[in-house]
Amino acid sequence: DDLLKIKKENFKNVVCCDTIEHIYFPASIFEVSQFILPLHGNLYLNVGEYYKDNFEIKNNLKCMQIGHLSGATKQTIKMISNYYGFKIKNNESKTKNSFVLEKVQNLTPVIYEKK
């Protein structure tokens, strides 16, 4: 399995720029990162289709860029991060759409559980 090979490389960081909005199941980025990163490893995430709040999402759905399957707010990123054992370490970019997430819990992602 390719992910097992990647995990053995002991990467300390995963960088994901303008990707999450193109994936059918965006939480899979967090799930895979949880699997391959060590405790206190970092997920650098830039969200291309970013909204300030749910009201802005509702008003801009018709304007979503072609090829984008989803968008996100800070609350969305925080919720998914917490679920997958990450915490927001930094969100100080100019447009607030970039996040440094730290893995604070070791979890066994469902898709990689041994049977």
C-alpha positions in Angstrom: 0.0 0.0 0.0 1.4 3.4 -1.0 0.3 5.1 2.2 2.2 2.7 4.3 5.4 3.5 2.3 4.8 7.2 2.7 4.2 6.7 6.5 7.6 4.9 6.8 9.3 8.0 5.3 8.5 9.9 8.5 7.3 13.1 6.9 6.7 15.9 9.4 4.6 18.0 7.2 1.8 17.7 4.6 1.2 20.6 2.3 -2.2 20.9 0.6 -2.8 24.1 -1.4 -6.0 24.8 -3.2 -6.9 21.2 -3.2 -9.7 20.6 -0.7 -12.4 22.3 -2.7 -11.7 19.9 -5.6 -12.2 16.7 -3.7 -15.5 14.9 -3.4 -14.9 14.0 0.3 -12.8 16.9 1.6 -12.3 15.2 5.1 -10.2 12.6 3.3 -7.3 15.1 3.3 -7.5 15.1 7.1 -7.9 11.3 7.3 -4.8 10.6 5.2 -2.8 13.3 7.0 -3.8 11.7 10.4 -2.5 8.4 9.1 0.9 9.5 7.7 1.9 12.3 10.1 3.6 11.8 13.4 2.2 13.4 16.6 2.8 17.2 16.4 3.3 17.0 12.6 1.8 19.8 10.6 -0.8 20.0 7.8 -0.5 23.2 5.8 -3.9 23.8 4.3 -4.8 26.6 1.9 -8.6 26.7 1.0 -9.2 28.2 -2.4 -13.0 28.5 -2.1 -13.1 30.1 1.3 -15.9 32.0 2.9 -16.1 34.2 6.0 -19.3 32.6 7.3 -22.3 30.4 6.2 -24.3 33.5 5.1 -21.5 34.2 2.5 -21.6 30.6 1.3 -25.3 30.7 0.8 -25.1 34.0 -1.2 -22.2 32.8 -3.4 -23.1 29.2 -4.4 -24.0 30.4 -7.8 -20.6 32.1 -8.1 -18.5 29.0 -7.1 -15.7 28.5 -9.5 -16.0 25.7 -12.1 -14.3 22.6 -10.9 -14.9 23.4 -7.2 -17.0 20.8 -5.5 -17.2 22.6 -2.1 -16.1 25.6 -0.1 -15.3 26.1 3.6 -15.4 28.5 6.5 -13.0 28.7 9.4 -15.7 26.9 11.5 -15.8 24.0 8.9 -12.0 23.6 9.0 -12.0 23.8 12.8 -14.8 21.1 13.1 -13.1 18.7 10.7 -9.7 19.3 12.3 -11.0 18.5 15.8 -12.7 15.4 14.5 -9.4 14.1 13.0 -7.2 15.0 15.9 -5.8 18.3 14.6 -5.9 21.8 16.1 -5.5 25.1 14.3 -2.0 26.3 15.1 -2.0 29.4 12.9 -4.5 31.2 10.7 -2.8 34.5 10.3 -2.7 34.8 6.5 -3.8 38.1 4.9 -7.1 36.5 3.5 -7.5 34.1 6.4 -7.8 31.1 4.0 -4.5 29.5 5.0 -4.2 27.2 8.0 -1.3 25.5 9.9 -2.9 22.5 11.6 -1.0 20.5 14.2 -1.7 16.8 14.8 -2.4 16.6 18.5 -3.9 13.1 18.7 -3.1 9.8 17.2 -6.2 8.2 15.8 -6.8 5.2 13.7 -8.6 6.4 10.6 -11.5 4.2 9.7 -10.4 3.4 6.2 -7.1 2.1 7.4 -8.2 0.0 10.4 -6.8 -3.6 10.3 -9.5 -6.2 10.3 
